[in-house]
Amino acid sequence: MLQTLRTLIVDDEPLAIERLQILAGQQDGVALVGTASDGASALRMVDALAPDLLLCDIAMPDLNGLEVAAAIEAMDNPPAVVFVTAFDRYAVAAFDVAAVDYLLKPVSPDRLARALSRVREWRATERAPAQKSKWINEFWVQNRGEMLRIDAGQVDLIEAERDYMRLHVGGRSWLIHQTIKSLEARMNPDQFMRIHRSKMIRREGIVGLKHHGDGAWSVDLGDGGVHRIGRTYLHDVKAIMHA
């Protein structure tokens, strides 16, 4: 029997709430327990109604969706959080508050159905008390109008493209809205290292180092290609040969 999800919708735009109400009403196993138009009201309703799921906007005045999610994460039995937003730039921050899914507006019925399936799987899993890590373990990336979850351990190469970073995973790549400086501070240095002012690599993906005879070195990532090492980072990269 399909588990019924008692659901609270949070959005500061009445039309957005109405659209989600209609979409949620078309899904099996969803019981709408209320709506909230701001973050403070959402927290009060979570405390009073103990919903199973929040369908929550992010860009709201005063208390935004990320702050709402961070507040309920500290609860003994927090509801699942699925962000529903028009923007992909919050994708890294959404991981920080353990979002189960990240939907881009306008949401299609099929995409909402997949999110609800993930919520049911999440609720069925025995969850130990959350221990927050300061390192990024996964990314949300935009792909054909929806957000996909990418395990950081699958990323081979990260390249800067102005205010964006391109994540290379096998033969595919995705853009996220981050700078390399902010991202470097959040990537586990045991797994990733900077090799250039515009590039980071996964340590386990290194096949070898190449010396070009003019004092320059490159790192060989196998199928991920050969990449020149910046002089600033050469000492740290070469040190892996003696680790």
N, C-alpha and C positions, 0 to 999 in steps of 0.2 A: 504494500500500500504506500502511495506517495506521501512523504512527510509534508505536512502543512507548515508553511513558513509564515509566522506572524510578522508582518512587514510594516515598517514605518518609513514614509517618504519625506525627505528633507530637501527643500529647495526654496530659494527666495523669490522665484518667479511663478506666479499662479498658473500660467499656461503650461509650464514645465511640469508642475505637480499634476495638473489635469491629464496631461499626456501620459505620464507614468502610471497614474491611476487606471487609465484605460488599458494600457499595455499589461499591467500587472493583473487586471481583472480578466484578461484573456488567457492567463496562464493557469494551468491546473496546480492545485496545492498552494495557493497564495491567499492569505487572509489579511486584508489591510486593516491595521489597528489604529491608524491615524496619520496625520500629516503635520509637518512643522515648517515654518517659513524662515526660521533663523536658528543658529546654533544653540543658543541658550535654551530655547523652547525644546529643541530636540533632546538635549540632555535631561531636561525635566521629564519628558515623555518616556525616554528610555528607562529612567529610574522608576517611573510609575507603572509602565506597561510591560516592561521586560520583553521587548520584541526579539524575534530570532534574527531579524535582518534589517539593516538600514540601507535604503537606496538614497545615497546622499550626494548632493552637489558639493563642489569644492569652493568655488569663488562666491562667497557670501560675505556681507559686511559684518563687522565686529568679529564674532567667533566663526571662523571658516570651517569647511568640512574636515580639513586635516586636523585642526584643533579638536573638533568634536570626536573624531576617531581616536586621537591620542588620549582623550579623557576617558572614553568608555573602555579603552584597552586595559586600563588599570582595574576594571571591575572583576568580580569573582567569576561571573559567567557572562562575558560580553557578547553582544550580538555580532553576527558577521557584518562586515561593511563592504558594500559594493559602491564605488564612486561612479557617479553619472555626471559627466562634465563636458563642456564644449572645447576644452583645452587639453593638449597632450603634455604641456610643459610641467605638469605636476607629477609626472610618472615616477620619478625617483623618490620624491617625498611620499608618494602613496605607499611605496614599499616600506618606508620607515614606520608606518603605522599599521602594517600588516593587513592591507586591503586584500580581500579574497578575489576581487575582480575590479576592472577599471573600464567603464563603458563610455564611449564617445557619443554625444548627442548629434543627430537624432538617433535614438536607439531602435533597432529593428526587433520584432518579436522573436526571431530566431536567436539573435545575440543575447537577449534577455533570458531566453530559455536556457542557453548554455551557462550563463552566469548563475542562474538558480540551481542548476545541476552541480556546479562547483561549490555553491554554498551548502548544499545537502551533503556533499562529500566531506567538506570541511567540518560540518557539525557532527558527522558520524565518526570522525577521527578522534581518538583519545588525545587530548592536548595537554601537555605538561605546562606548568606555569611559564609564561613567555620570558625568555632571557634575551634582552635586546643586545644586538651586536652593533658595534660602531662601524662595521664594514658592510658594504653593499654585497648582498648575496644573489640578487636577481634584479632584473630590469623589466619595466613595462615599456614596450615599443609599439609605435603605430604601424599598422599594416592593413592596407585596404579598408580604411574606415573603422577599424577596431584596434584594440590594444591586446598585444600578446605578451606573455610572461617568458622572459629569457633568463635561464640560469647563468649567473656570472661565470661559473666554471666552464661554460661552453664558449665563452668569448675568447677568440684568438688574438685579436688586434683591436685597439681603440685609436682612432685618428681624429684630430681636431679639424673641423671645417667651420671657421669663424666662430659663431656662438653656439655651434652644435658639435656633437661628438658622433662619429660613425662607428658602430659596433659591428665587427666582422665575426661571423659565426659560420665556419665552414665556407661554403661558396656564396653565402648570402650576407647582406648587411642592412642595418637600420640606423636611422638618425634619432638622437635624443637631444633635448634642449638642455645642455650643460656646457660648462667650460672645462678645459683639461685640468686647470688648477684645482677647481672645486671637486672634480671627480677623483683626481689623484689622492686627495686627502681622505676619500671614503673607500678606496679600494685596498683590500688586504695586501700589504707589502710582501707577505709570504707567497702570494699567488700572482701578483702583478708587479711590473716594474716599468718605470719610465725609461725610454731609450733615446728620446728626441723631444724637443720642445713641443712637438705636435703629435707624439705617438707614445702609447703604452702597449705592452704585450703581456700575455700570460706566460709565466715562467716555464710551465710544463710543456708549452708548445715550441720551445727552443730546440732546434735540431743541432745547431752548431754556430760558431762564430767565424767570420771570415776577415782576414787581414788583407788589405789592398796594397800594402807596400809603401804607401805615402803617408802613413800614420793614421789612416782612416780604417775603421772597422764596420762591419755589417753583421746583423743577426739573421740567421737563416731559420725561417719558420716552416720549412718544408713546403707543403702545398699553399701555405699562407704567404710565400714569397720571401725575398731578401730585402732587408730594410737597413738603411744607413744609421749608424749610432752617432748621436750628437756628441761633440767633445765633452760637454758638461757632464754627460752621463756615462762616458766610456769607462771610468774607473769602477763604478758600481756594477756595470754589466760584466766586465772582465773578471770581477771578483767571484762570479758564480762558478768559474772554473776551479776555484780553490776552496769552495764551500764544503 
